[in-house]
Amino acid sequence: MKNRFDLIIFDWDGTLVDSIDWIVNCLQKAAECCNCTIPERQAARDVIGLSIKNAIQTLFPGTDEQTRNQLMACYSQAFFTRQIGRDDLFAGVYEMLVQLKRMGFQLAVATGKSRAGLERALQATGTEDLFHITRCADETASKPDPAMVLDIIRHMEAANERTLMVGDSIHDMQMALNARISSIAVSCGAHSKTILQQYQPLTCLRQPAELLAIIGG
């Protein structure tokens, strides 16, 4: 895969940052706080990657708008009680990003997080200067709609065939298919290798830092 890509678009939670269990806990806590049925852990994992609005609508069908807003507020309150840092990146991720940028790759993030949430996470992990561009779900359509990926591609003046999506969820993989770009899956996050392979990634890695050896050389 060497010399095949110019632009690499990463998902954030579960792909670069080891945060899936924390997100699941916060979704369950939000349900408890709002007296809603607490979702099973796999059901909560399945919505990670969507915008928080879409995730709540999927997890709690039939709830009214007021309850959904309360669930979103409770989730955000719970999520931000934990301070993250560079140690929350998966092993070798920071070094991989530094090396990929040094090698001339254009790096981007496409995430279901809010802009405020991503900015906080970038600053906390010291990675804000490693990415050329980032796009969040509250700025455009939620995954798996390809809008945020296509916006990144247009902004960077990249070619679809020279663009790679790296993600841990079915929403990342489906977004790549919808955008007609290549993808590589990582099985350290929301979904298993068996499930991710159904979405035709070029390969499925156990850990994101393995990407460097595959495309960096």
C-alpha positions as CSV (number, residue, x, y, z in Angstrom):
1,M,0.0,0.0,0.0
2,K,3.0,2.3,0.0
3,N,2.7,5.4,-2.2
4,R,-1.0,4.7,-2.7
5,F,-2.4,7.5,-0.5
6,D,-1.9,11.2,0.1
7,L,-4.7,12.0,2.6
8,I,-5.4,9.8,5.7
9,I,-8.7,10.6,7.5
10,F,-8.9,9.1,11.1
11,D,-11.9,8.6,13.3
12,W,-11.1,9.7,16.9
13,D,-12.8,7.6,19.6
14,G,-11.9,4.0,19.4
15,T,-9.4,4.6,16.6
16,L,-6.8,6.9,18.0
17,V,-8.1,7.2,21.6
18,D,-8.9,4.3,23.9
19,S,-12.3,5.7,25.0
20,I,-15.0,3.2,24.0
21,D,-15.6,1.8,27.5
22,W,-15.8,5.3,28.9
23,I,-18.4,6.4,26.3
24,V,-20.5,3.2,27.0
25,N,-20.4,4.0,30.7
26,C,-21.5,7.6,30.1
27,L,-24.4,6.5,27.9
28,Q,-25.5,4.1,30.5
29,K,-25.2,6.7,33.2
30,A,-27.3,9.1,31.2
31,A,-30.0,6.6,30.9
32,E,-30.0,6.0,34.6
33,C,-30.1,9.7,35.4
34,C,-33.1,10.2,33.1
35,N,-35.0,7.1,34.3
36,C,-34.7,5.4,30.9
37,T,-34.0,1.8,30.2
38,I,-30.2,1.3,30.5
39,P,-28.9,0.0,27.2
40,E,-26.8,-3.2,27.0
41,R,-23.1,-2.5,26.5
42,Q,-23.0,-3.8,22.9
43,A,-26.0,-1.7,22.0
44,A,-24.2,1.3,23.3
45,R,-21.0,0.4,21.5
46,D,-23.0,0.0,18.3
47,V,-23.9,3.7,18.2
48,I,-20.4,5.1,18.9
49,G,-19.3,7.1,15.8
50,L,-22.7,8.6,15.3
51,S,-23.4,12.1,16.4
52,I,-24.7,12.2,19.9
53,K,-28.1,13.3,18.7
54,N,-28.3,10.3,16.3
55,A,-26.9,8.0,19.0
56,I,-29.5,9.0,21.5
57,Q,-32.3,8.6,19.0
58,T,-31.1,5.1,18.1
59,L,-30.6,3.9,21.7
60,F,-33.8,5.4,23.1
61,P,-36.5,5.1,20.3
62,G,-39.9,6.6,21.2
63,T,-38.6,9.1,23.7
64,D,-39.8,12.7,23.3
65,E,-37.6,15.7,22.4
66,Q,-37.4,16.9,26.0
67,T,-36.1,13.5,27.2
68,R,-33.6,13.2,24.4
69,N,-32.2,16.6,25.2
70,Q,-32.0,15.7,28.8
71,L,-30.2,12.4,27.9
72,M,-27.7,14.4,25.7
73,A,-27.0,16.8,28.5
74,C,-26.5,14.1,31.1
75,Y,-24.2,12.2,28.7
76,S,-22.0,15.3,28.1
77,Q,-21.9,16.1,31.8
78,A,-20.8,12.6,32.6
79,F,-18.3,12.4,29.7
80,F,-16.4,15.6,30.7
81,T,-15.9,14.6,34.3
82,R,-12.9,12.6,33.1
83,Q,-9.8,14.5,32.0
84,I,-7.9,12.7,29.2
85,G,-4.3,13.1,28.2
86,R,-1.8,11.8,25.8
87,D,-1.6,8.5,27.7
88,D,-5.2,7.8,26.5
89,L,-4.0,7.5,22.9
90,F,-3.5,3.9,21.9
91,A,0.1,2.7,22.2
92,G,2.3,4.2,19.5
93,V,-0.4,6.5,18.0
94,Y,1.3,9.8,18.8
95,E,4.6,8.7,17.3
96,M,2.8,7.3,14.3
97,L,1.0,10.6,13.6
98,V,4.3,12.5,14.0
99,Q,6.0,10.2,11.5
100,L,3.2,10.2,9.0
101,K,3.1,14.0,8.9
102,R,6.9,14.1,8.7
103,M,6.7,11.8,5.7
104,G,4.4,14.2,3.9
105,F,1.0,12.6,4.4
106,Q,-2.0,15.0,4.9
107,L,-3.7,14.0,8.1
108,A,-7.4,14.7,9.0
109,V,-10.0,13.7,11.6
110,A,-13.7,12.9,10.9
111,T,-15.6,12.3,14.1
112,G,-19.0,12.0,15.6
113,K,-17.8,14.3,18.4
114,S,-18.9,17.9,18.8
115,R,-16.4,20.6,17.8
116,A,-16.1,21.6,21.4
117,G,-15.4,18.1,22.4
118,L,-12.8,17.4,19.7
119,E,-11.0,20.7,20.4
120,R,-10.7,19.8,24.1
121,A,-9.5,16.3,23.2
122,L,-6.9,17.6,20.7
123,Q,-5.5,20.0,23.2
124,A,-5.5,17.4,26.0
125,T,-3.5,14.9,23.9
126,G,-1.2,17.5,22.3
127,T,-2.2,16.5,18.8
128,E,-3.8,19.6,17.5
129,D,-0.8,20.5,15.3
130,L,-0.6,17.1,13.7
131,F,-3.8,17.4,11.6
132,H,-4.3,19.6,8.6
133,I,-8.1,19.6,9.0
134,T,-10.8,18.2,11.2
135,R,-14.6,17.8,10.8
136,C,-17.2,17.1,13.5
137,A,-20.7,15.8,13.4
138,D,-22.2,19.1,14.7
139,E,-20.8,20.9,11.6
140,T,-22.2,18.6,9.0
141,A,-24.1,15.3,8.6
142,S,-23.5,12.4,11.0
143,K,-21.8,9.3,9.9
144,P,-22.4,7.2,7.8
145,D,-23.4,10.1,5.5
146,P,-20.2,10.9,3.5
147,A,-20.5,14.7,3.8
148,M,-17.7,15.3,6.3
149,V,-15.3,13.1,4.4
150,L,-16.1,14.7,1.1
151,D,-15.8,18.1,2.6
152,I,-12.3,17.2,3.9
153,I,-11.3,15.9,0.4
154,R,-12.5,19.1,-1.3
155,H,-10.8,21.3,1.2
156,M,-7.5,19.4,0.8
157,E,-7.9,19.2,-3.0
158,A,-7.3,15.5,-2.7
159,A,-8.4,12.7,-5.0
160,N,-10.9,10.1,-3.7
161,E,-8.6,7.3,-5.0
162,R,-5.7,8.8,-3.0
163,T,-7.7,9.1,0.2
164,L,-7.8,6.5,3.1
165,M,-10.3,6.3,6.0
166,V,-9.2,4.6,9.2
167,G,-11.8,3.7,11.7
168,D,-13.1,1.3,14.3
169,S,-16.8,1.2,13.7
170,I,-19.3,0.1,11.1
171,H,-20.2,3.8,10.7
172,D,-16.7,4.7,9.7
173,M,-16.6,1.8,7.2
174,Q,-20.0,2.6,5.7
175,M,-19.0,6.3,5.4
176,A,-16.0,5.3,3.4
177,L,-18.1,3.1,1.1
178,N,-20.6,6.0,0.7
179,A,-17.7,8.4,-0.2
180,R,-16.1,5.8,-2.5
181,I,-12.8,5.9,-0.8
182,S,-10.6,3.1,0.6
183,S,-10.7,2.2,4.3
184,I,-8.6,0.3,6.8
185,A,-10.4,-0.9,10.0
186,V,-9.0,-1.3,13.5
187,S,-10.5,-3.8,15.8
188,C,-9.5,-2.2,19.1
189,G,-12.7,-0.1,19.3
190,A,-16.4,-0.4,18.9
191,H,-16.7,-3.4,16.5
192,S,-15.0,-6.7,16.0
193,K,-12.8,-7.7,13.1
194,T,-15.5,-10.1,11.9
195,I,-18.1,-7.4,11.7
196,L,-15.8,-4.7,10.2
197,Q,-14.6,-7.0,7.4
198,Q,-18.2,-7.1,6.1
199,Y,-17.6,-3.5,5.0
200,Q,-14.7,-4.3,2.6
201,P,-11.7,-2.6,4.3
202,L,-8.4,-3.1,2.7
203,T,-7.3,-4.8,5.9
204,C,-8.2,-4.9,9.6
205,L,-5.5,-4.0,12.1
206,R,-5.4,-5.0,15.8
207,Q,-3.9,-1.6,16.8
208,P,-3.8,1.7,14.9
209,A,-0.1,2.1,15.2
210,E,0.3,-0.9,12.8
211,L,-0.7,1.5,10.0
212,L,2.7,3.0,9.9
213,A,4.4,-0.1,8.7
214,I,1.8,-0.8,6.1
215,I,1.6,2.6,4.3
216,G,4.7,4.4,5.7
217,G,7.4,1.9,5.0
